[in-house]
Amino acid sequence: MAVQLVYSNGELQEARGVIDLVAEHRRAISTVARLGKRFMEANDAEALLIGQRLDIAMTKEAQIRRRVAMVPITSLDDLKIKAAYFKRLMSKDWCELEPADILALLRSFANVSV
């Protein structure tokens, strides 16, 4: 039986694997880092515009990070990839992990059917 994810507005979302979501999250982290660097170097007028884009990018990164934490594990390889990625996130301080992210990650590990 295929898994179908649904947004709160009822719109169907395509189920994606761990590898795709990790790649998307890494792109989001890169975007936040790039905008953050530009924000620090910007003058006042530019900083307002970049700050708005940075806020949006940070929100998107947090949403993707939560999706990575919640994605169901379908194989032992997925388990290893997900565990290694979150270990790297925590040790390198690439982004701030919220307690809800850790809880979602642990729940996904508890529901492993490998």
C-alpha positions as CSV (number, residue, x, y, z in Angstrom):
1,M,0.0,0.0,0.0
2,A,1.5,3.3,-1.0
3,V,1.8,6.2,1.5
4,Q,0.0,9.4,0.5
5,L,0.8,12.6,2.4
6,V,-1.8,15.2,2.6
7,Y,-1.4,18.9,3.5
8,S,-3.8,20.4,6.1
9,N,-5.8,22.0,3.2
10,G,-6.5,18.6,1.8
11,E,-4.1,18.8,-1.1
12,L,-2.3,15.6,-1.9
13,Q,1.5,15.7,-1.7
14,E,3.8,13.2,-3.4
15,A,5.5,10.8,-1.0
16,R,9.3,11.3,-1.2
17,G,12.1,9.2,0.1
18,V,14.7,10.0,2.7
19,I,17.4,10.7,0.1
20,D,15.3,13.3,-1.8
21,L,14.3,15.0,1.4
22,V,17.9,15.1,2.7
23,A,19.1,16.6,-0.6
24,E,16.3,19.2,-0.4
25,H,17.2,20.1,3.2
26,R,20.8,20.5,2.3
27,R,19.8,23.0,-0.5
28,A,17.7,24.8,2.0
29,I,20.6,25.1,4.5
30,S,22.8,26.4,1.7
31,T,20.2,29.0,0.8
32,V,19.9,30.2,4.5
33,A,23.7,30.4,4.8
34,R,24.1,32.4,1.6
35,L,21.3,34.8,2.5
36,G,22.7,35.1,6.0
37,K,26.1,36.1,4.7
38,R,24.6,38.6,2.3
39,F,22.5,40.0,5.2
40,M,25.5,40.5,7.4
41,E,27.3,42.5,4.6
42,A,24.3,44.5,3.5
43,N,23.5,48.2,4.2
44,D,20.3,49.2,5.9
45,A,18.0,49.3,2.9
46,E,19.3,46.1,1.5
47,A,19.2,44.4,4.9
48,L,15.4,44.9,5.1
49,L,14.8,43.1,1.8
50,I,17.3,40.4,2.4
51,G,16.0,39.9,6.0
52,Q,12.5,39.2,4.6
53,R,13.9,36.6,2.2
54,L,16.0,35.1,5.0
55,D,13.0,34.7,7.3
56,I,11.1,32.9,4.5
57,A,14.2,30.7,3.8
58,M,14.6,29.8,7.5
59,T,10.9,28.9,7.7
60,K,11.2,26.7,4.7
61,E,14.3,25.0,6.1
62,A,12.5,24.2,9.3
63,Q,9.6,22.7,7.5
64,I,11.8,20.5,5.3
65,R,13.8,19.5,8.4
66,R,10.6,18.4,10.1
67,R,9.6,16.4,7.0
68,V,13.0,14.7,7.0
69,A,12.5,13.8,10.7
70,M,9.0,12.4,10.1
71,V,9.5,10.5,6.8
72,P,8.8,6.8,7.3
73,I,11.8,4.5,7.1
74,T,11.3,1.8,4.5
75,S,14.7,0.1,4.5
76,L,17.8,-0.4,6.6
77,D,19.6,2.0,4.2
78,D,17.1,4.7,4.9
79,L,17.6,4.2,8.6
80,K,21.4,4.5,8.3
81,I,21.1,7.6,6.0
82,K,18.7,9.4,8.3
83,A,20.6,8.6,11.5
84,A,23.9,9.7,10.0
85,Y,22.4,12.9,8.6
86,F,20.8,14.0,11.9
87,K,24.0,13.1,13.7
88,R,25.9,15.4,11.4
89,L,23.3,18.1,11.8
90,M,23.7,18.0,15.6
91,S,27.5,17.8,15.7
92,K,28.2,20.5,13.0
93,D,25.6,23.0,14.2
94,W,24.4,23.5,10.6
95,C,20.9,24.3,11.9
96,E,19.0,24.5,15.2
97,L,17.1,21.3,15.9
98,E,13.9,21.8,17.9
99,P,12.8,19.2,20.5
100,A,9.8,18.4,18.2
101,D,12.3,17.4,15.4
102,I,14.1,15.0,17.7
103,L,10.8,13.6,18.9
104,A,9.6,13.1,15.3
105,L,13.0,11.4,14.5
106,L,12.8,9.0,17.4
107,R,9.2,8.2,16.5
108,S,10.2,7.3,13.0
109,F,12.9,5.0,14.4
110,A,10.5,3.4,16.7
111,N,8.1,2.6,13.9
112,V,10.7,0.8,11.8
113,S,9.3,-2.3,10.0
114,V,12.6,-3.5,8.6
